[in-house]
Amino acid sequence: MRPTLRFFAYLCVCLLIAGLLTPLLVAPGWIAVEPHRLMGRLAQLLILIGLWPFLAWQGLAQRAALGYEIGRSALGYALVGGWILGVLMLGALFLVLLILGIRVPDPESGEGLAILGLGLKALGAGLMIALLEESFFRGALYTAIRQEEGVGAAVIWSSGLYAAVHFLKPSALPDAVAFDTSRALWMIAYVFIDLWQWKNLDSGIALFLAGLLLAWIRERAGHLGWCIGIHAGWVFVIQLGRGLTDGNPEATWGWLVGSYDGVIGWLAALWIGGLSLLAWFLGHPGIAKS
Protein backbone atom coordinates (compact mmCIF):
# COMPACT_ATOMS: atom_id res chain seq x y z
CA MET A 1 0.00 0.00 0.00
CA ARG A 2 2.98 2.33 0.45
CA PRO A 3 3.40 3.16 -3.27
CA THR A 4 -0.34 3.92 -3.47
CA LEU A 5 -0.05 6.33 -0.55
CA ARG A 6 2.92 8.08 -2.16
CA PHE A 7 1.03 8.60 -5.42
CA PHE A 8 -2.10 9.68 -3.54
CA ALA A 9 -0.03 12.15 -1.49
CA TYR A 10 1.39 13.60 -4.70
CA LEU A 11 -2.14 14.21 -6.04
CA CYS A 12 -3.22 15.76 -2.73
CA VAL A 13 -0.23 18.13 -2.66
CA CYS A 14 -1.06 19.30 -6.19
CA LEU A 15 -4.68 19.88 -5.17
CA LEU A 16 -3.62 21.79 -2.05
CA ILE A 17 -1.26 24.07 -4.01
CA ALA A 18 -4.00 24.68 -6.56
CA GLY A 19 -6.36 25.59 -3.74
CA LEU A 20 -3.90 28.13 -2.35
CA LEU A 21 -3.22 29.66 -5.78
CA THR A 22 -6.84 29.94 -6.87
CA PRO A 23 -7.84 32.87 -4.56
CA LEU A 24 -4.77 34.81 -5.76
CA LEU A 25 -5.83 34.35 -9.39
CA VAL A 26 -9.52 35.06 -8.75
CA ALA A 27 -9.01 38.23 -6.68
CA PRO A 28 -7.97 40.60 -9.54
CA GLY A 29 -11.05 39.59 -11.54
CA TRP A 30 -9.09 38.86 -14.72
CA ILE A 31 -10.16 35.22 -15.00
CA ALA A 32 -13.82 34.62 -15.80
CA VAL A 33 -13.86 31.01 -14.62
CA GLU A 34 -15.76 29.70 -11.61
CA PRO A 35 -13.38 29.14 -8.67
CA HIS A 36 -14.04 25.40 -8.34
CA ARG A 37 -13.41 24.86 -12.06
CA LEU A 38 -10.26 26.97 -11.97
CA MET A 39 -9.03 25.03 -8.95
CA GLY A 40 -9.62 21.73 -10.68
CA ARG A 41 -7.82 22.82 -13.84
CA LEU A 42 -4.90 24.21 -11.85
CA ALA A 43 -4.58 20.91 -9.99
CA GLN A 44 -4.51 19.01 -13.29
CA LEU A 45 -1.86 21.38 -14.67
CA LEU A 46 0.29 21.01 -11.55
CA ILE A 47 -0.01 17.23 -11.73
CA LEU A 48 1.24 17.30 -15.33
CA ILE A 49 4.08 19.74 -14.60
CA GLY A 50 5.35 17.83 -11.60
CA LEU A 51 4.71 14.30 -12.85
CA TRP A 52 8.05 13.61 -14.54
CA PRO A 53 10.17 14.91 -11.59
CA PHE A 54 7.96 12.87 -9.25
CA LEU A 55 8.41 9.73 -11.35
CA ALA A 56 12.15 10.32 -11.56
CA TRP A 57 12.26 10.60 -7.78
CA GLN A 58 10.40 7.28 -7.56
CA GLY A 59 12.78 5.64 -10.07
CA LEU A 60 9.95 5.18 -12.58
CA ALA A 61 10.95 7.56 -15.37
CA GLN A 62 11.66 4.83 -17.92
CA ARG A 63 9.68 3.46 -20.86
CA ALA A 64 9.47 -0.02 -19.34
CA ALA A 65 8.15 1.27 -16.01
CA LEU A 66 5.51 3.35 -17.78
CA GLY A 67 4.40 0.44 -19.94
CA TYR A 68 5.81 1.56 -23.30
CA GLU A 69 8.49 -1.05 -23.89
CA ILE A 70 6.97 -2.19 -27.18
CA GLY A 71 7.62 -1.56 -30.88
CA ARG A 72 5.73 1.15 -32.72
CA SER A 73 3.87 -1.21 -35.06
CA ALA A 74 2.79 -3.46 -32.17
CA LEU A 75 1.75 -0.41 -30.16
CA GLY A 76 -0.30 0.93 -33.07
CA TYR A 77 -2.01 -2.44 -33.54
CA ALA A 78 -2.87 -2.58 -29.84
CA LEU A 79 -4.16 1.00 -29.79
CA VAL A 80 -6.48 0.48 -32.75
CA GLY A 81 -7.62 -2.97 -31.63
CA GLY A 82 -8.17 -1.72 -28.09
CA TRP A 83 -10.13 1.31 -29.31
CA ILE A 84 -12.47 -0.92 -31.30
CA LEU A 85 -12.98 -3.18 -28.28
CA GLY A 86 -13.63 -0.18 -26.03
CA VAL A 87 -16.22 1.25 -28.43
CA LEU A 88 -17.97 -2.12 -28.68
CA MET A 89 -18.00 -2.53 -24.88
CA LEU A 90 -19.46 0.87 -24.03
CA GLY A 91 -21.47 1.07 -27.25
CA ALA A 92 -23.41 -2.03 -26.16
CA LEU A 93 -23.99 -0.45 -22.74
CA PHE A 94 -25.19 2.80 -24.28
CA LEU A 95 -27.55 0.92 -26.59
CA VAL A 96 -29.18 -0.74 -23.56
CA LEU A 97 -29.54 2.67 -21.89
CA LEU A 98 -31.39 3.92 -24.98
CA ILE A 99 -33.62 0.83 -25.15
CA LEU A 100 -34.56 1.20 -21.47
CA GLY A 101 -35.29 4.90 -21.96
CA ILE A 102 -32.64 5.90 -19.42
CA ARG A 103 -31.13 8.15 -22.08
CA VAL A 104 -33.13 9.65 -24.94
CA PRO A 105 -32.04 11.32 -28.20
CA ASP A 106 -31.38 15.04 -27.90
CA PRO A 107 -33.41 16.87 -30.59
CA GLU A 108 -30.98 19.81 -30.41
CA SER A 109 -27.82 17.76 -30.95
CA GLY A 110 -27.68 18.75 -34.62
CA GLU A 111 -26.69 16.58 -37.54
CA GLY A 112 -24.08 16.22 -40.27
CA LEU A 113 -21.08 18.42 -39.59
CA ALA A 114 -22.18 19.09 -36.01
CA ILE A 115 -22.13 15.36 -35.21
CA LEU A 116 -18.83 14.95 -37.05
CA GLY A 117 -17.30 17.77 -35.01
CA LEU A 118 -18.62 16.25 -31.81
CA GLY A 119 -17.18 12.88 -32.80
CA LEU A 120 -13.75 14.32 -33.56
CA LYS A 121 -13.76 16.18 -30.25
CA ALA A 122 -14.72 12.98 -28.40
CA LEU A 123 -12.00 11.06 -30.25
CA GLY A 124 -9.32 13.58 -29.32
CA ALA A 125 -10.48 13.84 -25.71
CA GLY A 126 -10.58 10.06 -25.40
CA LEU A 127 -7.03 9.63 -26.64
CA MET A 128 -5.69 12.40 -24.41
CA ILE A 129 -7.48 11.21 -21.26
CA ALA A 130 -6.55 7.59 -21.89
CA LEU A 131 -2.89 8.40 -22.53
CA LEU A 132 -2.54 10.43 -19.34
CA GLU A 133 -4.58 8.23 -17.02
CA GLU A 134 -3.17 4.93 -18.25
CA SER A 135 0.41 6.20 -18.04
CA PHE A 136 -0.27 7.22 -14.43
CA PHE A 137 -2.44 4.37 -13.11
CA ARG A 138 -1.63 1.26 -15.19
CA GLY A 139 1.84 2.56 -16.00
CA ALA A 140 3.82 4.15 -13.19
CA LEU A 141 1.54 3.34 -10.24
CA TYR A 142 0.99 -0.26 -11.31
CA THR A 143 4.72 -0.84 -11.78
CA ALA A 144 5.59 0.73 -8.42
CA ILE A 145 3.10 -1.43 -6.51
CA ARG A 146 4.00 -4.58 -8.44
CA GLN A 147 7.70 -4.14 -7.68
CA GLU A 148 7.12 -3.76 -3.95
CA GLU A 149 3.98 -5.79 -3.23
CA GLY A 150 3.24 -8.12 -6.15
CA VAL A 151 0.67 -8.46 -8.90
CA GLY A 152 -2.44 -8.90 -6.73
CA ALA A 153 -1.78 -5.72 -4.76
CA ALA A 154 -0.97 -3.83 -7.96
CA VAL A 155 -4.28 -4.82 -9.54
CA ILE A 156 -6.35 -3.93 -6.45
CA TRP A 157 -4.67 -0.73 -5.29
CA SER A 158 -4.19 0.82 -8.73
CA SER A 159 -7.89 0.18 -9.43
CA GLY A 160 -8.94 1.62 -6.09
CA LEU A 161 -7.01 4.85 -6.53
CA TYR A 162 -8.18 5.09 -10.13
CA ALA A 163 -11.81 4.95 -8.98
CA ALA A 164 -11.31 7.36 -6.07
CA VAL A 165 -9.57 10.07 -8.08
CA HIS A 166 -12.62 10.48 -10.32
CA PHE A 167 -14.50 11.93 -7.34
CA LEU A 168 -11.71 14.20 -6.03
CA LYS A 169 -13.13 17.31 -7.67
CA PRO A 170 -13.86 20.67 -6.00
CA SER A 171 -17.54 21.58 -5.85
CA ALA A 172 -19.04 25.03 -6.36
CA LEU A 173 -19.76 27.25 -3.37
CA PRO A 174 -23.30 28.54 -2.76
CA ASP A 175 -24.01 31.74 -4.69
CA ALA A 176 -24.17 33.91 -1.58
CA VAL A 177 -20.77 32.77 -0.24
CA ALA A 178 -17.73 34.90 -1.04
CA PHE A 179 -14.64 33.07 -2.27
CA ASP A 180 -11.39 33.55 -0.39
CA THR A 181 -8.49 31.46 0.95
CA SER A 182 -10.48 30.04 3.86
CA ARG A 183 -13.29 29.00 1.51
CA ALA A 184 -10.75 27.48 -0.87
CA LEU A 185 -9.36 25.34 1.94
CA TRP A 186 -12.92 24.38 2.90
CA MET A 187 -13.54 23.30 -0.70
CA ILE A 188 -10.43 21.10 -0.59
CA ALA A 189 -11.51 19.52 2.68
CA TYR A 190 -14.97 18.85 1.29
CA VAL A 191 -13.42 17.06 -1.69
CA PHE A 192 -12.38 14.24 0.65
CA ILE A 193 -15.69 14.29 2.53
CA ASP A 194 -17.67 14.08 -0.71
CA LEU A 195 -15.61 11.06 -1.80
CA TRP A 196 -17.39 8.89 0.77
CA GLN A 197 -20.98 9.88 0.01
CA TRP A 198 -23.37 7.07 -0.87
CA LYS A 199 -24.33 8.76 -4.13
CA ASN A 200 -20.91 7.81 -5.49
CA LEU A 201 -21.13 4.11 -4.60
CA ASP A 202 -22.55 2.77 -7.89
CA SER A 203 -20.26 4.79 -10.15
CA GLY A 204 -17.32 4.11 -7.85
CA ILE A 205 -17.80 0.35 -8.06
CA ALA A 206 -18.14 0.55 -11.85
CA LEU A 207 -14.90 2.54 -12.10
CA PHE A 208 -13.13 0.11 -9.75
CA LEU A 209 -14.18 -2.85 -11.89
CA ALA A 210 -13.07 -0.99 -15.02
CA GLY A 211 -9.71 -0.50 -13.34
CA LEU A 212 -9.51 -4.21 -12.54
CA LEU A 213 -10.13 -5.10 -16.19
CA LEU A 214 -7.53 -2.64 -17.44
CA ALA A 215 -4.98 -3.78 -14.83
CA TRP A 216 -5.48 -7.42 -15.83
CA ILE A 217 -4.94 -6.48 -19.49
CA ARG A 218 -1.82 -4.50 -18.51
CA GLU A 219 -0.41 -7.53 -16.73
CA ARG A 220 -1.22 -9.96 -19.49
CA ALA A 221 -0.06 -7.77 -22.37
CA GLY A 222 3.04 -6.42 -20.64
CA HIS A 223 2.44 -2.91 -22.05
CA LEU A 224 -0.17 -0.14 -22.12
CA GLY A 225 -1.22 -0.28 -25.79
CA TRP A 226 -4.45 -2.22 -25.26
CA CYS A 227 -5.29 -0.28 -22.09
CA ILE A 228 -4.94 3.10 -23.80
CA GLY A 229 -6.99 1.96 -26.79
CA ILE A 230 -9.82 0.48 -24.71
CA HIS A 231 -9.91 3.48 -22.36
CA ALA A 232 -9.97 5.89 -25.31
CA GLY A 233 -12.86 3.94 -26.84
CA TRP A 234 -14.80 4.15 -23.58
CA VAL A 235 -14.36 7.91 -23.31
CA PHE A 236 -15.26 8.36 -26.98
CA VAL A 237 -18.59 6.56 -26.54
CA ILE A 238 -19.44 8.36 -23.30
CA GLN A 239 -18.66 11.84 -24.63
CA LEU A 240 -20.31 11.31 -28.01
CA GLY A 241 -23.30 9.59 -26.41
CA ARG A 242 -23.79 12.36 -23.87
CA GLY A 243 -23.56 14.92 -26.65
CA LEU A 244 -26.25 13.21 -28.71
CA THR A 245 -28.59 12.17 -25.88
CA ASP A 246 -30.06 13.48 -22.64
CA GLY A 247 -30.66 11.73 -19.35
CA ASN A 248 -34.31 10.90 -18.69
CA PRO A 249 -35.18 11.69 -15.05
CA GLU A 250 -38.55 9.94 -15.44
CA ALA A 251 -37.06 6.62 -16.60
CA THR A 252 -38.23 3.59 -14.62
CA TRP A 253 -34.75 2.09 -14.72
CA GLY A 254 -32.97 5.37 -14.12
CA TRP A 255 -31.41 4.04 -10.92
CA LEU A 256 -29.13 1.86 -13.08
CA VAL A 257 -26.95 4.88 -13.87
CA GLY A 258 -25.15 6.98 -11.30
CA SER A 259 -25.01 10.71 -10.70
CA TYR A 260 -21.35 10.91 -11.76
CA ASP A 261 -21.94 11.23 -15.52
CA GLY A 262 -25.40 9.78 -16.17
CA VAL A 263 -23.88 6.73 -17.88
CA ILE A 264 -21.87 4.57 -15.50
CA GLY A 265 -23.59 3.03 -12.50
CA TRP A 266 -24.97 -0.35 -11.45
CA LEU A 267 -25.62 -1.47 -15.03
CA ALA A 268 -22.08 -0.54 -16.07
CA ALA A 269 -20.71 -2.29 -13.00
CA LEU A 270 -22.59 -5.47 -13.90
CA TRP A 271 -21.50 -5.30 -17.55
CA ILE A 272 -17.84 -4.49 -16.92
CA GLY A 273 -17.68 -6.93 -14.01
CA GLY A 274 -19.01 -9.66 -16.27
CA LEU A 275 -16.46 -8.79 -18.96
CA SER A 276 -13.70 -8.83 -16.34
CA LEU A 277 -14.67 -12.33 -15.19
CA LEU A 278 -14.87 -13.52 -18.79
CA ALA A 279 -11.45 -12.07 -19.57
CA TRP A 280 -9.98 -13.55 -16.39
CA PHE A 281 -11.17 -17.09 -17.07
CA LEU A 282 -10.96 -17.25 -20.84
CA GLY A 283 -8.30 -14.71 -21.77
CA HIS A 284 -8.23 -12.90 -25.08
CA PRO A 285 -6.31 -14.36 -27.99
CA GLY A 286 -5.30 -10.95 -29.26
CA ILE A 287 -3.80 -9.90 -25.96
CA ALA A 288 -0.69 -11.97 -25.48
CA LYS A 289 2.31 -10.95 -23.46
CA SER A 290 5.25 -10.26 -25.72
KEVEXBA-9338 format. One record per residue (C-alpha): x, y, z; residue number from 1. Coordinates in steps of 0.05 Angstrom, whole numbers, plus 5000, padded with zeros to 4 digits. Each point is the difference from the previous one (the first is absolute). Example, Ala and Ser with C-alpha at 12.3 -4.5 7.8 and 13.67 -1.06 7.14 Angstrom:
VOMAR     u     v     w  num
VOMAR  5246  4910  5156    1
VOMAR  5027  5069  4987    2
//
This chain:
VOMAR     u     v     w  num
VOMAR  5000  5000  5000    1
VOMAR  5060  5047  5009    2
VOMAR  5008  5016  4926    3
VOMAR  4925  5015  4996    4
VOMAR  5006  5049  5058    5
VOMAR  5059  5035  4968    6
VOMAR  4963  5010  4935    7
VOMAR  4937  5022  5037    8
VOMAR  5041  5049  5041    9
VOMAR  5029  5029  4936   10
VOMAR  4929  5012  4973   11
VOMAR  4979  5031  5066   12
VOMAR  5059  5048  5002   13
VOMAR  4984  5023  4929   14
VOMAR  4927  5012  5021   15
VOMAR  5022  5038  5062   16
VOMAR  5047  5045  4961   17
VOMAR  4945  5013  4949   18
VOMAR  4953  5018  5056   19
VOMAR  5049  5051  5028   20
VOMAR  5014  5030  4931   21
VOMAR  4927  5006  4979   22
VOMAR  4980  5058  5046   23
VOMAR  5062  5039  4976   24
VOMAR  4978  4991  4927   25
VOMAR  4927  5014  5013   26
VOMAR  5010  5064  5041   27
VOMAR  5021  5047  4943   28
VOMAR  4938  4980  4960   29
VOMAR  5039  4985  4937   30
VOMAR  4979  4927  4994   31
VOMAR  4927  4988  4984   32
VOMAR  4999  4928  5024   33
VOMAR  4962  4974  5060   34
VOMAR  5047  4989  5059   35
VOMAR  4987  4925  5006   36
VOMAR  5013  4989  4926   37
VOMAR  5063  5042  5002   38
VOMAR  5024  4962  5060   39
VOMAR  4989  4934  4965   40
VOMAR  5036  5021  4937   41
VOMAR  5058  5028  5040   42
VOMAR  5006  4934  5037   43
VOMAR  5002  4962  4934   44
VOMAR  5053  5048  4973   45
VOMAR  5043  4992  5062   46
VOMAR  4994  4925  4996   47
VOMAR  5025  5001  4928   48
VOMAR  5057  5049  5015   49
VOMAR  5025  4962  5060   50
VOMAR  4987  4929  4975   51
VOMAR  5067  4986  4966   52
VOMAR  5042  5026  5059   53
VOMAR  4956  4959  5047   54
VOMAR  5009  4938  4958   55
VOMAR  5075  5011  4996   56
VOMAR  5002  5006  5075   57
VOMAR  4963  4934  5005   58
VOMAR  5048  4967  4950   59
VOMAR  4943  4991  4949   60
VOMAR  5020  5047  4945   61
VOMAR  5014  4946  4949   62
VOMAR  4961  4972  4941   63
VOMAR  4995  4931  5030   64
VOMAR  4974  5025  5067   65
VOMAR  4947  5042  4964   66
VOMAR  4978  4942  4957   67
VOMAR  5028  5022  4933   68
VOMAR  5054  4948  4988   69
VOMAR  4969  4977  4934   70
VOMAR  5013  5013  4926   71
VOMAR  4963  5054  4964   72
VOMAR  4962  4953  4953   73
VOMAR  4979  4955  5058   74
VOMAR  4979  5061  5040   75
VOMAR  4959  5027  4942   76
VOMAR  4966  4932  4990   77
VOMAR  4983  4997  5074   78
VOMAR  4974  5072  5001   79
VOMAR  4953  4990  4941   80
VOMAR  4978  4931  5022   81
VOMAR  4989  5025  5071   82
VOMAR  4960  5060  4976   83
VOMAR  4954  4956  4960   84
VOMAR  4989  4954  5060   85
VOMAR  4987  5060  5045   86
VOMAR  4949  5029  4952   87
VOMAR  4965  4933  4995   88
VOMAR  4999  4991  5076   89
VOMAR  4971  5068  5017   90
VOMAR  4960  5004  4936   91
VOMAR  4961  4938  5022   92
VOMAR  4988  5032  5068   93
VOMAR  4976  5065  4969   94
VOMAR  4953  4962  4954   95
VOMAR  4967  4967  5061   96
VOMAR  4993  5068  5033   97
VOMAR  4963  5025  4938   98
VOMAR  4956  4939  4997   99
VOMAR  4981  5007  5074  100
VOMAR  4985  5074  4990  101
VOMAR  5053  5020  5051  102
VOMAR  5030  5045  4946  103
VOMAR  4960  5030  4943  104
VOMAR  5022  5033  4935  105
VOMAR  5013  5075  5006  106
VOMAR  4960  5036  4946  107
VOMAR  5048  5059  5004  108
VOMAR  5064  4959  4989  109
VOMAR  5002  5020  4927  110
VOMAR  5020  4957  4941  111
VOMAR  5052  4992  4946  112
VOMAR  5060  5044  5013  113
VOMAR  4978  5014  5072  114
VOMAR  5001  4925  5016  115
VOMAR  5066  4992  4963  116
VOMAR  5031  5056  5041  117
VOMAR  4974  4970  5064  118
VOMAR  5028  4933  4980  119
VOMAR  5069  5028  4985  120
VOMAR  5000  5038  5066  121
VOMAR  4981  4936  5037  122
VOMAR  5054  4961  4963  123
VOMAR  5054  5051  5019  124
VOMAR  4976  5005  5072  125
VOMAR  4998  4924  5006  126
VOMAR  5071  4992  4975  127
VOMAR  5027  5055  5045  128
VOMAR  4964  4976  5063  129
VOMAR  5019  4928  4987  130
VOMAR  5073  5016  4987  131
VOMAR  5007  5041  5064  132
VOMAR  4959  4956  5047  133
VOMAR  5029  4934  4975  134
VOMAR  5071  5025  5004  135
VOMAR  4987  5020  5072  136
VOMAR  4956  4943  5027  137
VOMAR  5016  4938  4958  138
VOMAR  5070  5026  4984  139
VOMAR  5039  5032  5056  140
VOMAR  4955  4984  5059  141
VOMAR  4989  4928  4979  142
VOMAR  5074  4988  4990  143
VOMAR  5018  5032  5068  144
VOMAR  4950  4956  5038  145
VOMAR  5018  4937  4961  146
VOMAR  5074  5009  5015  147
VOMAR  4988  5008  5075  148
VOMAR  4938  4959  5014  149
VOMAR  4985  4954  4942  150
VOMAR  4948  4993  4945  151
VOMAR  4938  4991  5043  152
VOMAR  5013  5064  5040  153
VOMAR  5017  5037  4936  154
VOMAR  4933  4981  4968  155
VOMAR  4959  5017  5062  156
VOMAR  5034  5064  5023  157
VOMAR  5009  5031  4931  158
VOMAR  4926  4988  4986  159
VOMAR  4979  5028  5067  160
VOMAR  5039  5065  4991  161
VOMAR  4976  5005  4928  162
VOMAR  4928  4997  5023  163
VOMAR  5010  5048  5059  164
VOMAR  5035  5054  4959  165
VOMAR  4939  5009  4956  166
VOMAR  4962  5029  5059  167
VOMAR  5056  5045  5026  168
VOMAR  4971  5062  4968  169
VOMAR  4986  5067  5033  170
VOMAR  4926  5019  5003  171
VOMAR  4970  5069  4990  172
VOMAR  4986  5044  5060  173
VOMAR  4929  5026  5012  174
VOMAR  4986  5064  4961  175
VOMAR  4997  5043  5062  176
VOMAR  5068  4977  5027  177
VOMAR  5060  5043  4984  178
VOMAR  5062  4963  4976  179
VOMAR  5065  5010  5037  180
VOMAR  5058  4958  5027  181
VOMAR  4960  4972  5058  182
VOMAR  4944  4979  4953  183
VOMAR  5051  4970  4953  184
VOMAR  5028  4957  5056  185
VOMAR  4929  4981  5019  186
VOMAR  4987  4978  4928  187
VOMAR  5062  4956  5002  188
VOMAR  4979  4968  5066  189
VOMAR  4931  4987  4972  190
VOMAR  5031  4964  4940  191
VOMAR  5020  4944  5047  192
VOMAR  4934  5001  5038  193
VOMAR  4961  4996  4935  194
VOMAR  5041  4939  4978  195
VOMAR  4964  4957  5051  196
VOMAR  4928  5020  4985  197
VOMAR  4953  4943  4983  198
VOMAR  4980  5034  4934  199
VOMAR  5069  4981  4973  200
VOMAR  4995  4926  5018  201
VOMAR  4972  4973  4934  202
VOMAR  5046  5041  4955  203
VOMAR  5059  4986  5046  204
VOMAR  4990  4925  4996  205
VOMAR  4993  5004  4924  206
VOMAR  5065  5040  4995  207
VOMAR  5035  4951  5047  208
VOMAR  4979  4941  4957  209
VOMAR  5023  5037  4938  210
VOMAR  5067  5010  5033  211
VOMAR  5004  4926  5016  212
VOMAR  4987  4982  4927  213
VOMAR  5052  5049  4975  214
VOMAR  5051  4977  5052  215
VOMAR  4990  4928  4980  216
VOMAR  5011  5018  4927  217
VOMAR  5063  5040  5020  218
VOMAR  5028  4939  5035  219
VOMAR  4984  4952  4945  220
VOMAR  5023  5044  4943  221
VOMAR  5062  5027  5034  222
VOMAR  4988  5070  4972  223
VOMAR  4948  5055  4999  224
VOMAR  4979  4997  4926  225
VOMAR  4935  4962  5011  226
VOMAR  4983  5038  5063  227
VOMAR  5007  5068  4966  228
VOMAR  4959  4977  4940  229
VOMAR  4944  4971  5042  230
VOMAR  4998  5060  5047  231
VOMAR  4999  5048  4941  232
VOMAR  4942  4961  4969  233
VOMAR  4961  5004  5065  234
VOMAR  5009  5075  5006  235
VOMAR  4982  5009  4926  236
VOMAR  4933  4964  5009  237
VOMAR  4983  5036  5065  238
VOMAR  5016  5070  4973  239
VOMAR  4967  4989  4933  240
VOMAR  4940  4966  5032  241
VOMAR  4990  5055  5051  242
VOMAR  5005  5051  4944  243
VOMAR  4946  4966  4959  244
VOMAR  4953  4979  5056  245
VOMAR  4971  5027  5065  246
VOMAR  4988  4965  5066  247
VOMAR  4927  4983  5013  248
VOMAR  4982  5016  5073  249
VOMAR  4933  4965  4992  250
VOMAR  5030  4933  4977  251
VOMAR  4976  4940  5040  252
VOMAR  5070  4970  4998  253
VOMAR  5036  5065  5012  254
VOMAR  5031  4974  5064  255
VOMAR  5045  4956  4956  256
VOMAR  5044  5061  4985  257
VOMAR  5036  5042  5051  258
VOMAR  5003  5074  5012  259
VOMAR  5073  5004  4979  260
VOMAR  4988  5007  4925  261
VOMAR  4931  4971  4987  262
VOMAR  5030  4939  4965  263
VOMAR  5041  4956  5048  264
VOMAR  4965  4970  5060  265
VOMAR  4973  4932  5021  266
VOMAR  4987  4978  4928  267
VOMAR  5070  5018  4980  268
VOMAR  5028  4965  5061  269
VOMAR  4962  4937  4982  270
VOMAR  5022  5003  4927  271
VOMAR  5073  5016  5013  272
VOMAR  5003  4951  5058  273
VOMAR  4974  4946  4955  274
VOMAR  5051  5017  4946  275
VOMAR  5055  4999  5052  276
VOMAR  4981  4930  5023  277
VOMAR  4996  4977  4928  278
VOMAR  5068  5029  4985  279
VOMAR  5029  4970  5063  280
VOMAR  4977  4929  4987  281
VOMAR  5004  4997  4924  282
VOMAR  5053  5051  4982  283
VOMAR  5001  5036  4933  284
VOMAR  5039  4971  4942  285
VOMAR  5020  5068  4975  286
VOMAR  5030  5021  5066  287
VOMAR  5062  4959  5009  288
VOMAR  5060  5020  5041  289
VOMAR  5059  5014  4955  290
//
